[in-house]
């Protein structure tokens, strides 16, 4: 039960990062989705850091 919310938190973090990157790329109008890639990787790094922090306890 301790890790039940972790999956939802992971999906939410990655979903928000992808959405923010997508919207920012739409607003700027570049052909290559630079912010989508950057925010996705940043979201994954945050998720991994959170998993390591939570499982270490």
C-alpha positions as CSV (number, residue, x, y, z in Angstrom):
1,X,0.0,0.0,0.0
2,X,3.0,2.3,0.6
3,X,3.8,2.4,-3.1
4,X,0.3,2.5,-4.4
5,X,0.4,6.3,-4.9
6,X,3.8,6.2,-6.5
7,X,2.5,4.9,-9.9
8,X,-0.1,7.7,-10.0
9,X,2.5,10.3,-9.1
10,X,4.8,9.0,-11.9
11,X,2.1,9.1,-14.5
12,X,1.1,12.6,-13.4
13,X,4.6,14.0,-13.4
14,X,5.4,12.6,-16.8
15,X,2.0,13.6,-18.2
16,X,2.4,17.2,-17.0
17,X,6.0,17.4,-18.3
18,X,4.9,16.2,-21.8
19,X,1.9,18.4,-21.9
20,X,3.9,21.5,-20.9
21,X,6.5,20.8,-23.5
22,X,4.0,20.2,-26.2
23,X,2.1,23.4,-25.5
24,X,5.3,25.4,-25.3
25,X,6.5,23.9,-28.6
26,X,3.1,24.8,-30.2
27,X,3.3,28.4,-28.9
28,X,6.9,28.9,-30.3
29,X,6.1,27.1,-33.5
30,X,9.4,25.2,-34.1
31,X,9.4,22.2,-36.4
32,X,11.4,19.9,-34.0
33,X,9.7,19.5,-30.6
34,X,12.7,20.7,-28.5
35,X,10.8,21.5,-25.3
36,X,8.8,18.2,-25.5
37,X,12.0,16.2,-25.5
38,X,13.6,18.4,-22.8
39,X,10.6,18.3,-20.4
40,X,10.1,14.6,-21.0
41,X,13.7,13.8,-20.0
42,X,13.5,16.2,-17.1
43,X,10.3,14.5,-15.9
44,X,11.9,11.1,-16.1
45,X,14.9,12.3,-14.1
46,X,12.5,13.7,-11.4
47,X,10.6,10.4,-11.4
48,X,13.8,8.3,-11.0
49,X,15.0,10.6,-8.2
50,X,11.7,10.3,-6.4
51,X,11.7,6.5,-6.7
52,X,15.3,6.3,-5.4
53,X,14.4,8.6,-2.5
54,X,11.2,6.7,-1.6
55,X,12.7,3.2,-1.8
56,X,15.8,4.1,0.2
57,X,13.8,4.7,3.4
